[in-house]
Amino acid sequence: MFLSVFDVFKIGIGPSSSHTMGPMVAAGRFLDLLRGSPFRPVALRCSLHGSLAFTGVGHATDRAVILGLDGFLPATYDADHAEAALARIRETGEVSPPGLPPLGFRPDLDLVFDYGPPLPGHPNGMTLSARDAQGDTLVSETYYSIGGGFVVTPEEQAAGPGGAARISVPYPFASAAEMLRMSAAAGLSIAEMKRANERAVYSRREVEDGLNRLWTVMSGCIDRGLASEGILPGGLNVRRRAPAIHAALLRERGLNIAPPHTVNDWIGCYAMAVNEENAAGGQVVTAPTNGAAGVVPAVLRYWLDHVPGASASRIGDFLLTASAIGGIVKHNASISGAECGCQAEVGSAAAMAAAGLAQVMGGTPEQVENAAEIALEHHLGMTCDPVKGLVQVPCIERNGLGAIKAVSAASLALRGDGTHFVPLDACIETMRQTGADMSHKYKETSLGGLAVNVPNC
Ligand code: SF4
């Protein structure tokens, strides 16, 4: 099994990898289908199902689909052009994707939120169709947005992991146990094995430039979040808090005073800065999702700026190790809140960050695996219940707490020798089973939990 670091960490837009990025990617794939089709449709239609319908508006799924059908992609998203494109589409009732003639698409009529039963293959389903002038369907495809910006058709889902997963790599570990066995046999760290795997696909320059680019975007996102005040969009009137916390921390540092637990506030405010940017629709890196995008950058920034001996030369090792854990979780369970609740998003992110931190702080492979397991174990059972379907409450604070837990998990693991009671694989399987048993109310539908117990207007 191989999942590239550049698939686990993808540059995209907020607020949700499964509800914003995924649908935009799906729309792009449907346009590719049309470009290769012999038919000449004149109009498009999209229906959203399951969680995409229930919380789609709060997650800006409608915007993502409309812009995706106009040719926008997450990695190259330009917010200024997007606003102009939305205004044009609403006025003309047409999208103008590159390489295709203009196609009729009236968002009010042609984008349907279907609140009936979800599609059979996944809680996040959508169907795109292209019609002729008589209204008959010429081309149609269903896509499932399975978390982290990944999208599959029902046929791809039935065929199992393909593409990169089938690439031949020197260390094709699909579980934590395999990862540790291969590491011991090869005498390599987890980061070294993961780097060797990436080299089966990318040149040395591509790997290192790509890792640097990921950190540049992550770090830039923290900085924008720390500098951006105001109220987040969506109607909950949630005020951005990261800038004020950061200003207070800087003031206290200048006065040489350190209230108790100050380090937790640094970690928390880095994570909240990212998730406030995400909630505002800004550029983020999925880590492994948008909703959980703050945890990994916060822990990495904490290490770089607050831990003596930290070196930017190890950023790649951190990200590679974190992605190794993310790949194992995704392969054996899920990183989707709609599939397994928030344990799969913030829990997975915490496990990834804990592993990355343990790696760059000199942990053995066993200690790295232990760090990931501690972090994930203590997120088990955590539900997904975003108020008003917005990735704001509880998501923003939850990333702060997830990052703090990740640092504590790495620290505890590094105080041991790597031997521990619960293997990471058992913890991941427990997460999968718990997610399967979890009521759909707690899987990104906003039909339970905080979403129904907090007054939201
Ligand atoms: S509660 Fe967790 S899983 Fe749900 S949207 Fe928020 S961050 Fe994502």
Boltz pocket constraint, residues with backbone or C-beta under 6 A from the ligand:
constraints:
  - pocket:
      binder: B
      contacts: [[A, 291], [A, 292], [A, 336], [A, 337], [A, 338], [A, 341], [A, 342], [A, 343], [A, 345], [A, 346], [A, 383], [A, 384], [A, 385], [A, 386], [A, 390], [A, 391], [A, 392], [A, 394], [A, 395], [A, 398], [A, 444]]
      max_distance: 6.0
